[in-house]
Amino acid sequence: MFRLGIFVFIFISVLTVMLYSGEKKAMAELNVSAEDIQIYKNLNAPDGISFQTTLSPNEIIKKLNAQIYKKQILKNEKLEIYYCFVENINNFIVENGKKINLQISYDGSTSTVGFPLILTGY
């Protein structure tokens, strides 16, 4: 029984490292510190990681070589929201047949970034 517990722990640890390795590389590219990262568990979507940065959406998209799937402008909230795909990030959702694994919300000064989505609100 003890061996089974160790096996399960190692298996889950390896799976977690594999799942979030792309996100870790992306966050390193964006110079995000560990203190700024929030990890969320969600029953309706894949687990999420989010953080805030002063980088603009264009800077983030360029640094991560992301493909923009859709851009949404919420005039009442003064927000721009980008739905993107980054090749080396494994955790994604599918919307209308398109993979999304990066969401960016921008209020004119601060970007909130989520992998695969922002689960905390904009």
KOLBA-295044 format. One record per residue (C-alpha): residue number from 1; x, y, z; chain. Coordinates in steps of 0.001 Angstrom, whole numbers. Example, Ala and Ser with C-alpha at 12.3 -4.5 7.8 and 13.67 -1.06 7.14 Angstrom:
2
1 12300 -4500 7800 A
2 13670 -1060 7140 A
This chain:
122
1 0 0 0 A
2 2856 2378 865 A
3 4524 1696 -2504 A
4 1290 2464 -4321 A
5 1087 5806 -2492 A
6 4643 6682 -3497 A
7 3930 5700 -7109 A
8 790 7850 -7223 A
9 2656 10813 -5703 A
10 5504 10533 -8237 A
11 3079 10073 -11141 A
12 1075 13168 -10172 A
13 4277 15182 -9648 A
14 5622 14246 -13095 A
15 2255 14961 -14721 A
16 2093 18389 -13045 A
17 5605 19273 -14200 A
18 4782 18189 -17757 A
19 1476 20069 -17765 A
20 2839 23359 -16460 A
21 6323 23346 -18031 A
22 5186 25505 -20955 A
23 3524 27977 -18624 A
24 6681 28188 -16497 A
25 8791 28954 -19571 A
26 6293 31610 -20664 A
27 6257 33233 -17228 A
28 10065 33239 -17157 A
29 10054 34948 -20567 A
30 7715 37606 -19134 A
31 9866 37996 -15961 A
32 7005 37063 -13625 A
33 8091 36392 -10049 A
34 6778 33402 -8099 A
35 5062 35730 -5609 A
36 2870 37171 -8380 A
37 1543 33820 -9594 A
38 -1841 32512 -8497 A
39 -2939 28949 -9281 A
40 -6645 28140 -9338 A
41 -8587 24911 -9335 A
42 -11800 25046 -11335 A
43 -14432 22371 -11847 A
44 -15695 23717 -15184 A
45 -12393 24417 -16966 A
46 -8773 23313 -16778 A
47 -6832 24563 -13771 A
48 -5616 28080 -14264 A
49 -2625 30251 -13544 A
50 -2923 34027 -13519 A
51 -820 37069 -12739 A
52 -632 40775 -13444 A
53 2075 42654 -15305 A
54 2735 46124 -16661 A
55 3576 44639 -20062 A
56 1080 45524 -22783 A
57 -821 42767 -24599 A
58 1296 43399 -27720 A
59 4509 42920 -25707 A
60 3184 39697 -24152 A
61 1982 38332 -27487 A
62 5295 39157 -29144 A
63 7448 37664 -26347 A
64 5424 34434 -26310 A
65 4979 34246 -30098 A
66 1242 33861 -29481 A
67 -1416 33620 -32164 A
68 -4453 35843 -31518 A
69 -7713 33949 -31930 A
70 -10079 36725 -30904 A
71 -9975 40256 -29487 A
72 -12874 41631 -27503 A
73 -13379 45239 -26419 A
74 -15598 45933 -23413 A
75 -16168 49674 -23680 A
76 -18175 49995 -20440 A
77 -15366 48393 -18405 A
78 -12618 49993 -20547 A
79 -11023 46592 -21153 A
80 -9419 44842 -24071 A
81 -9488 41043 -23852 A
82 -7327 38812 -26023 A
83 -7824 35080 -26534 A
84 -4633 33487 -27836 A
85 -2780 30258 -28473 A
86 870 29637 -27572 A
87 2425 26565 -29178 A
88 4379 25137 -26215 A
89 1629 25393 -23564 A
90 -259 22132 -23066 A
91 -3212 23272 -20949 A
92 -5958 24666 -23214 A
93 -9673 24947 -23840 A
94 -11418 24706 -27200 A
95 -13804 27380 -28450 A
96 -15395 26992 -31883 A
97 -12730 24472 -32841 A
98 -9853 26787 -31831 A
99 -7456 26060 -28972 A
100 -7060 28831 -26400 A
101 -4364 28672 -23730 A
102 -3603 32338 -23091 A
103 -6034 35088 -22147 A
104 -5009 38683 -21584 A
105 -7152 41443 -20108 A
106 -5790 44981 -20454 A
107 -7182 48076 -18712 A
108 -4815 50588 -20298 A
109 -2038 50220 -17737 A
110 -2069 46679 -16342 A
111 -2439 43331 -18074 A
112 -4000 40394 -16263 A
113 -2720 37194 -17843 A
114 -4252 33736 -17511 A
115 -3225 30267 -18655 A
116 -5498 28966 -20176 A
117 -8017 31569 -19000 A
118 -8302 34268 -16350 A
119 -10402 32511 -13714 A
120 -10385 35348 -11168 A
121 -12210 38043 -13107 A
122 -10704 40928 -15020 A
